[in-house]
């Protein structure tokens, strides 16, 4: 584990050094087999944290007795799949990392030093970007459907609680819980891991023929490292890839 940590800290890419990202120059090109870029797979930990918060919030709302059976059932529906799967995955795999080498990219678990999936580098490799954890296990259509359902739920809650019942404080409590689940876990995660706030959350998604690997980038330093890597290895600039809402 110390080896992984030490390698992950070796982020010595200088974005102002053109020789490092120039495929035609051999002088300062990094040997990624001897010195691979290793980025922590933050998504699995963040998903577990968010999953735990959703379950805890659901239990708190059910115990308080201030919410209708329909509101509780809605949250139970959300807890049925994603949170439990996230906690199970974290329990089984522990901390995971993405390792960028000369000819392939690997996702591996530090818990058992096990390679979970790998992608061979090629000029035709598809790369996408999104803001925040992408939740690759959830189909894109389901993500849009969940967004629509949550938006309708928030609108209906606002209309019923503020217009019909005049319970505006109740609505803002629900709204605060939703915002807290969406934002606070990432903020606290950054704080406790000393990651700073120089970049919000940029996920680089690499799509191979048989595997998909996500690199969660939480610092500008890691972003420059990966940009230099893809420029050097396959002449692709991730800076020019427009981020998508859902991948």
C-alpha positions in Angstrom: 0.0 0.0 0.0 2.9 2.4 0.8 4.2 1.7 -2.7 0.9 2.7 -4.3 0.8 5.9 -2.1 4.4 6.9 -3.0 3.8 6.4 -6.7 0.5 8.3 -6.5 2.3 11.2 -4.9 4.9 11.3 -7.7 3.0 13.9 -9.7 5.9 15.7 -11.4 4.4 16.6 -14.7 5.1 20.2 -15.6 2.4 21.6 -18.0 4.8 24.3 -19.0 7.4 21.9 -20.3 6.5 21.3 -24.0 9.1 18.5 -24.3 7.1 16.3 -21.9 4.0 16.3 -24.1 5.7 16.3 -27.5 5.6 12.8 -29.0 8.4 13.8 -31.3 10.8 14.5 -28.5 12.4 11.7 -26.6 14.5 13.7 -24.2 12.0 14.3 -21.3 9.3 11.7 -22.2 8.3 9.7 -19.1 8.5 5.9 -19.1 5.1 5.1 -17.7 6.0 1.4 -17.1 8.7 2.4 -14.7 6.9 5.4 -13.4 3.2 5.0 -14.0 0.6 7.7 -13.2 -1.6 6.4 -10.4 -4.8 8.2 -9.6 -7.0 7.1 -6.7 -10.4 5.9 -7.9 -12.4 8.3 -5.7 -15.8 7.3 -7.1 -16.1 4.0 -5.2 -15.4 5.8 -1.8 -17.6 8.7 -2.6 -20.5 6.5 -3.7 -20.2 4.5 -0.4 -20.3 7.7 1.6 -23.3 9.1 -0.3 -25.0 5.7 0.0 -24.6 5.7 3.8 -25.9 9.2 4.1 -29.0 8.4 2.0 -29.8 5.4 4.2 -29.2 7.4 7.4 -31.4 10.3 6.2 -34.2 7.8 5.3 -34.1 6.2 8.7 -34.1 9.7 10.4 -37.1 10.8 8.4 -39.0 7.6 9.1 -38.3 7.8 12.9 -39.2 11.5 13.1 -42.8 10.8 12.2 -43.0 14.2 10.4 -43.2 12.8 6.8 -45.9 11.1 4.9 -45.7 7.4 4.0 -45.3 8.4 0.3 -42.2 10.5 1.1 -40.7 7.7 3.1 -41.5 5.2 0.4 -39.8 7.5 -2.2 -36.6 7.5 -0.2 -36.8 3.8 0.4 -37.1 3.3 -3.4 -33.9 5.4 -3.8 -32.2 3.3 -1.1 -33.2 -0.1 -2.7 -30.5 -0.2 -5.3 -27.7 2.4 -5.5 -26.7 2.9 -1.8 -26.7 -0.8 -0.9 -24.7 -1.6 -4.1 -22.2 1.2 -3.4 -21.6 0.0 0.2 -21.3 -3.6 -1.0 -18.7 -2.7 -3.7 -16.6 -0.7 -1.2 -16.7 -3.5 1.3 -15.6 -6.0 -1.3 -12.9 -4.0 -3.2 -11.7 -1.4 -0.7 -9.6 1.5 -2.1 -9.1 1.3 -5.8 -6.7 3.1 -8.1 -6.3 3.7 -11.9 -2.8 3.1 -13.2 -1.7 4.7 -16.5 1.2 2.8 -18.2 2.9 2.9 -21.6 0.5 0.6 -23.4 -2.5 0.1 -21.1 -4.6 1.6 -18.4 -5.5 -0.6 -15.4 -8.1 -0.3 -12.6 -6.9 -2.3 -9.6 -7.8 -2.9 -6.0 -5.2 -2.1 -3.3 -7.0 -4.5 -0.9 -5.9 -7.6 -2.8 -3.5 -6.0 -5.3 -5.9 -7.3 -8.0 -6.3 -5.9 -11.5 -10.1 -5.5 -12.0 -10.0 -4.4 -15.6 -7.6 -3.1 -18.2 -7.7 -1.2 -21.5 -5.1 -1.3 -24.2 -4.0 2.1 -25.6 -4.8 2.9 -29.2 -5.3 6.0 -31.4 -9.0 5.1 -31.7 -9.6 5.0 -27.9 -12.8 6.9 -27.0 -12.5 9.3 -24.1 -15.3 11.2 -22.4 -15.6 13.7 -19.6 -18.2 14.5 -17.0 -18.5 16.6 -13.8 -18.7 14.5 -10.7 -18.8 10.7 -10.2 -20.4 9.3 -13.4 -22.0 6.2 -11.8 -21.1 4.0 -14.8 -23.1 1.1 -13.4 -26.3 3.1 -13.9 -27.6 3.3 -17.6 -27.8 6.8 -19.0 -31.5 6.6 -19.6 -32.1 5.7 -15.9 -30.0 8.7 -14.9 -32.2 11.1 -16.9 -35.3 9.3 -15.6 -34.1 9.8 -12.0 -33.4 13.4 -12.6 -36.9 14.0 -14.0 -38.5 12.1 -11.1 -36.5 14.1 -8.5 -37.2 17.4 -10.2 -41.0 16.6 -10.3 -40.8 15.5 -6.6 -39.1 18.8 -5.5 -41.6 20.9 -7.5 -44.6 19.0 -6.1 -43.2 19.3 -2.6 -42.6 23.0 -3.0 -46.2 23.5 -4.4 -47.9 21.4 -1.7 -45.9 22.6 1.3 -45.7 26.3 0.5 -48.8 27.1 -1.6 -51.4 24.6 -0.2 -50.3 24.0 3.4 -48.2 27.1 4.0 -45.4 25.0 5.5 -42.5 26.7 3.8 -40.0 25.6 6.5 -40.9 22.0 5.9 -40.0 22.3 2.2 -36.7 24.0 2.9 -35.8 21.2 5.3 -36.4 18.6 2.5 -34.5 20.7 0.0 -31.6 21.1 2.4 -31.4 17.3 2.9 -31.2 16.9 -1.0 -28.5 19.6 -1.4 -26.5 18.2 1.5 -26.5 14.7 0.0 -25.4 16.1 -3.4 -22.7 18.5 -2.2 -21.5 18.1 1.4 -20.0 14.5 1.0 -17.6 15.8 -1.7 -16.7 18.9 0.2 -15.9 16.9 3.4 -14.1 14.2 1.4 -11.8 16.9 -0.1 -11.3 18.5 3.4 -10.2 15.3 5.1 -8.0 14.2 2.2 -6.3 17.6 1.8 -7.3 17.9 -1.9 -8.2 21.6 -1.9 -10.8 23.2 -4.2 -8.7 24.1 -7.3 -10.9 21.9 -9.5 -14.5 20.9 -8.8 -14.6 17.3 -9.9 -13.7 16.2 -13.4 -14.1 12.5 -14.3 -12.2 11.2 -17.4 -14.0 8.1 -18.8 -11.9 5.8 -21.0 -14.0 3.4 -23.1 -12.2 0.3 -24.4 -13.5 -2.6 -26.5 -14.3 -4.8 -23.4 -14.0 -2.4 -20.4 -14.7 1.1 -19.2 -12.5 2.8 -16.7 -13.2 6.1 -14.9 -10.4 8.3 -13.5 -11.8 10.7 -10.9 -9.7 13.9 -11.0 -10.0 16.1 -7.9 -6.9 18.3 -8.3 -5.5 20.5 -11.1 -2.2 18.7 -10.8 -3.7 15.3 -11.6 -5.6 16.9 -14.5 -2.4 18.2 -16.0 -0.7 14.8 -15.5 -3.5 13.0 -17.5 -3.6 15.7 -20.1 0.2 15.2 -20.7 -0.2 11.4 -20.7 -2.9 11.3 -23.4 -1.2 13.9 -25.5 2.1 11.9 -25.4 0.6 8.4 -25.9 -2.3 8.9 -28.3 -2.1 12.6 -29.3 -5.5 13.4 -27.8 -6.1 16.6 -25.8 -8.7 16.0 -23.0 -9.0 19.8 -22.7 -10.8 19.8 -26.0 -13.4 17.1 -24.9 -16.6 18.8 -23.8 -17.9 17.5 -20.5 -21.3 15.7 -20.6 -24.0 15.8 -18.0 -24.4 12.0 -17.9 -22.1 9.4 -19.5 
